Amino acid sequence: MTQSTDGPIVGVTANWLHADENRALYNGRTLLYMEQSMGEWLLAHGGGVPLMIPGAGPERDVAIGAAEVADVIDGLVIQGGVDMAPESYGQKPLSEKWGGDPIRDRYELDLLHACLERDRPILGICRGHQVLNVAFGGTLFQDIATQINGALNHRDRQRYHEHTHEVVFESGARLKQLFGAERGRVNSVHHQAINELGDGLRVEARSPEDGVIEAIRLQGEQYAAGVQWHPEFQQPHQKELLETAPILDDFFDAIRVRRKSAQL
């Protein structure tokens, strides 16, 4: 027996694996994908229907763009992945290896702005947290270790999601209310970070050792928030880390409030 749901539809941006003739998988064709951990996190806590949003390459004309997608979804999750291209925030790459993905940048920024125009709640995870900052005119550190003296190591390729550090919540932060604590421990899988904060955003959490911004939120009534860590990566045995449900519950609460107000 199938079970219907009137839960919200949450659009999830895609990770892009661009065409590569040297890749055997799918004959090197461009792939769009969502990590299983993200799908599981949304299915476990959200009470809605997560749908990955496809995107077309720059050479393709489409009948359905960011505006049409934003019209039918109730909220947007921007998932993690490859670096943003420095050109997307008015800079040049300091190294070839930090060139990022301008195609994915444009796709996600278009979706984000379309959702802002329609008052759709937005949640950014890791890269998504950075995309949110850039959308409001902010910039990024292209490499924490290179550009921040005395910085903590925020990414360990071997330990990956097992690599963790503390975050401290700012005074008055929504996250401080959600977790009922002054600080907590999170996983850390990033080498880039917010530099100049975007207009209208406020810092919600920082790494206490080096001040790196770990969470942001849009000021005002509209819901847009980002965290630098990956709640969806957290494993059941990692009891020392912040719970994964409060961030997503807060996001879905915002969706339900908006849907209810739209029906009045």
C-alpha positions as CSV (number, residue, x, y, z in Angstrom):
1,M,0.0,0.0,0.0
2,T,1.4,3.4,-0.9
3,Q,1.2,6.3,1.5
4,S,0.6,9.8,0.2
5,T,2.1,12.9,1.8
6,D,1.2,16.5,1.7
7,G,4.6,17.4,3.1
8,P,6.7,20.1,1.5
9,I,8.7,19.5,-1.7
10,V,12.4,20.4,-1.1
11,G,14.6,21.0,-4.0
12,V,18.2,19.9,-3.6
13,T,20.9,21.3,-5.9
14,A,23.0,18.7,-7.8
15,N,26.6,17.9,-7.6
16,W,28.2,18.2,-11.1
17,L,30.6,15.7,-12.5
18,H,31.6,17.3,-15.8
19,A,32.4,15.4,-19.0
20,D,35.8,13.7,-19.0
21,E,36.9,11.5,-21.9
22,N,39.3,9.7,-19.6
23,R,36.6,8.6,-17.1
24,A,35.2,5.1,-17.8
25,L,32.1,5.6,-15.7
26,Y,29.2,6.4,-18.0
27,N,31.6,6.9,-20.8
28,G,32.8,10.2,-19.4
29,R,29.5,11.9,-19.8
30,T,28.4,14.8,-17.5
31,L,26.6,13.5,-14.4
32,L,24.4,15.2,-11.9
33,Y,24.1,13.5,-8.5
34,M,23.1,13.7,-4.8
35,E,25.1,11.9,-2.2
36,Q,23.2,9.2,-0.4
37,S,23.9,10.7,3.0
38,M,22.1,13.9,2.0
39,G,19.0,12.0,0.8
40,E,19.0,9.9,4.0
41,W,19.3,13.0,6.2
42,L,16.4,14.7,4.5
43,L,14.2,11.6,4.5
44,A,14.9,10.9,8.2
45,H,14.2,14.3,9.6
46,G,12.3,16.4,7.1
47,G,8.8,15.0,6.7
48,G,8.8,16.2,3.1
49,V,9.9,15.0,-0.3
50,P,13.4,15.8,-1.4
51,L,13.9,16.2,-5.1
52,M,17.3,16.8,-6.8
53,I,17.1,19.7,-9.3
54,P,18.7,19.1,-12.7
55,G,20.6,21.8,-14.5
56,A,21.5,22.4,-18.1
57,G,24.9,23.3,-19.4
58,P,25.5,26.9,-20.6
59,E,25.1,25.9,-24.3
60,R,21.6,24.5,-23.8
61,D,18.3,26.3,-24.1
62,V,15.6,25.2,-21.7
63,A,11.9,25.8,-21.2
64,I,12.1,25.3,-17.4
65,G,14.6,27.5,-15.6
66,A,15.3,28.6,-12.1
67,A,12.2,30.7,-11.8
68,E,9.9,27.9,-12.8
69,V,11.6,25.5,-10.4
70,A,11.4,27.9,-7.5
71,D,7.6,28.3,-8.3
72,V,7.0,24.6,-7.5
73,I,9.3,23.8,-4.6
74,D,8.7,24.8,-1.0
75,G,12.4,25.2,0.0
76,L,15.9,24.8,-1.3
77,V,18.9,22.9,0.0
78,I,22.3,23.7,-1.5
79,Q,24.5,20.7,-0.9
80,G,28.3,20.6,-0.5
81,G,30.9,19.8,-3.2
82,V,33.6,21.4,-5.3
83,D,35.0,24.9,-4.7
84,M,33.2,28.0,-6.0
85,A,35.1,29.7,-8.8
86,P,36.8,32.9,-7.6
87,E,35.4,34.7,-10.6
88,S,32.0,34.2,-9.1
89,Y,32.9,36.7,-6.3
90,G,35.1,39.0,-8.3
91,Q,38.5,37.4,-7.8
92,K,41.1,35.4,-9.8
93,P,42.3,31.9,-8.7
94,L,45.4,32.1,-6.5
95,S,46.2,28.6,-7.8
96,E,45.0,26.5,-10.7
97,K,43.7,23.9,-8.3
98,W,41.3,26.4,-6.8
99,G,39.6,27.3,-10.0
100,G,36.3,25.9,-8.9
101,D,33.2,25.3,-11.0
102,P,31.6,28.4,-12.6
103,I,28.9,26.4,-14.3
104,R,27.6,25.0,-11.0
105,D,28.0,28.4,-9.4
106,R,25.7,30.0,-11.9
107,Y,23.2,27.2,-11.7
108,E,23.0,27.4,-7.9
109,L,23.1,31.2,-7.7
110,D,20.2,31.5,-10.2
111,L,18.2,29.0,-8.1
112,L,19.1,30.8,-4.9
113,H,18.0,34.2,-6.2
114,A,14.8,32.8,-7.6
115,C,14.0,31.3,-4.3
116,L,14.7,34.5,-2.4
117,E,12.4,36.4,-4.8
118,R,9.6,33.9,-3.9
119,D,10.3,33.7,-0.2
120,R,11.3,30.1,-0.3
121,P,13.4,29.0,2.7
122,I,17.1,28.2,1.9
123,L,19.6,26.0,3.7
124,G,23.2,25.9,2.6
125,I,25.5,23.0,3.6
126,C,29.3,23.5,3.4
127,R,29.7,24.8,-0.2
128,G,26.1,25.8,0.0
129,H,26.9,28.0,3.0
130,Q,29.6,29.7,0.9
131,V,27.2,30.1,-2.1
132,L,24.8,31.9,0.2
133,N,27.4,34.3,1.3
134,V,28.5,35.0,-2.3
135,A,24.9,35.5,-3.4
136,F,24.7,38.5,-1.0
137,G,27.9,40.0,-2.2
138,G,30.4,38.3,0.1
139,T,33.8,36.8,-0.7
140,L,35.7,33.6,0.3
141,F,39.2,32.6,1.4
142,Q,40.3,30.4,-1.5
143,D,42.5,28.4,0.9
144,I,42.4,28.7,4.7
145,A,45.9,27.4,5.3
146,T,47.4,29.9,2.7
147,Q,45.4,33.0,3.6
148,I,44.8,32.8,7.4
149,N,47.8,32.8,9.6
150,G,47.8,30.3,12.4
151,A,44.6,28.7,11.1
152,L,43.3,25.4,12.4
153,N,43.4,22.5,10.0
154,H,39.8,22.3,8.7
155,R,40.2,19.4,6.4
156,D,41.9,16.0,6.7
157,R,41.7,13.9,3.6
158,Q,42.4,10.7,5.4
159,R,40.0,11.2,8.4
160,Y,37.4,13.1,6.3
161,H,34.1,13.2,8.2
162,E,35.8,11.9,11.3
163,H,37.9,15.1,11.4
164,T,36.2,17.4,14.0
165,H,36.6,20.7,15.9
166,E,34.6,23.0,18.1
167,V,32.3,25.8,17.2
168,V,31.2,28.6,19.4
169,F,27.7,30.2,18.9
170,E,27.5,34.0,18.7
171,S,25.4,35.9,21.2
172,G,21.8,35.9,20.1
173,A,22.3,33.3,17.4
174,R,19.4,31.1,16.4
175,L,21.7,28.1,16.6
176,K,22.4,28.8,20.2
177,Q,18.6,28.6,20.9
178,L,18.2,25.4,18.8
179,F,21.0,23.5,20.5
180,G,20.5,25.1,24.0
181,A,24.3,25.4,24.3
182,E,27.1,27.9,24.1
183,R,29.3,25.7,21.8
184,G,29.4,22.3,20.2
185,R,31.6,20.0,18.1
186,V,31.2,19.4,14.4
187,N,32.8,17.6,11.5
188,S,35.1,19.6,9.2
189,V,35.6,18.9,5.5
190,H,36.6,22.2,3.9
191,H,39.6,24.2,2.9
192,Q,37.8,27.4,1.9
193,A,35.8,29.7,4.1
194,I,33.9,33.0,4.2
195,N,36.1,36.0,4.1
196,E,34.0,39.2,3.7
197,L,30.5,38.7,5.0
198,G,27.6,39.2,2.5
199,D,25.2,42.1,3.0
200,G,22.3,41.4,5.4
201,L,23.9,38.3,6.8
202,R,24.9,37.7,10.4
203,V,27.5,35.3,11.8
204,E,25.9,32.5,13.9
205,A,29.0,30.5,14.8
206,R,32.8,30.5,14.5
207,S,35.7,28.2,15.1
208,P,37.1,29.5,18.4
209,E,40.7,28.7,17.5
210,D,41.0,30.8,14.4
211,G,37.7,32.7,14.1
212,V,36.7,31.0,10.8
213,I,33.0,31.6,10.2
214,E,31.1,28.3,10.6
215,A,27.4,29.4,10.3
216,I,25.5,32.3,8.9
217,R,21.9,33.5,8.7
218,L,20.0,36.1,6.8
219,Q,18.7,38.9,9.1
220,G,15.0,39.7,9.0
221,E,11.9,37.6,8.3
222,Q,13.0,35.7,5.3
223,Y,14.7,32.3,6.0
224,A,18.2,31.7,4.6
225,A,20.9,30.0,6.6
226,G,24.1,28.1,6.1
227,V,26.5,25.9,8.1
228,Q,30.0,25.1,7.1
229,W,29.9,21.5,8.5
230,H,28.1,18.5,7.1
231,P,25.2,17.3,9.4
232,E,24.4,14.6,6.8
233,F,27.8,13.0,7.1
234,Q,27.5,12.4,10.9
235,Q,27.7,8.8,11.9
236,P,25.6,7.2,14.7
237,H,28.7,6.6,16.8
238,Q,29.8,10.2,16.8
239,K,27.8,11.1,19.9
240,E,30.2,13.9,20.8
241,L,29.0,16.0,17.8
242,L,26.0,18.3,17.7
243,E,22.7,16.6,16.9
244,T,21.8,16.6,13.2
245,A,18.0,17.1,13.6
246,P,17.7,20.7,15.0
247,I,19.1,22.5,11.9
248,L,16.8,20.5,9.5
249,D,13.8,20.8,11.8
250,D,14.2,24.6,11.9
251,F,14.4,24.7,8.1
252,F,11.2,22.6,7.7
253,D,9.4,24.7,10.3
254,A,10.2,27.8,8.3
255,I,8.8,26.0,5.2
256,R,5.6,25.1,7.0
257,V,5.1,28.6,8.3
258,R,5.5,30.1,4.8
259,R,3.1,27.6,3.3
260,K,0.5,28.3,6.0
261,S,0.8,32.1,5.5
262,A,0.5,31.6,1.7
263,Q,-2.8,29.8,2.1
264,L,-4.4,32.5,4.2
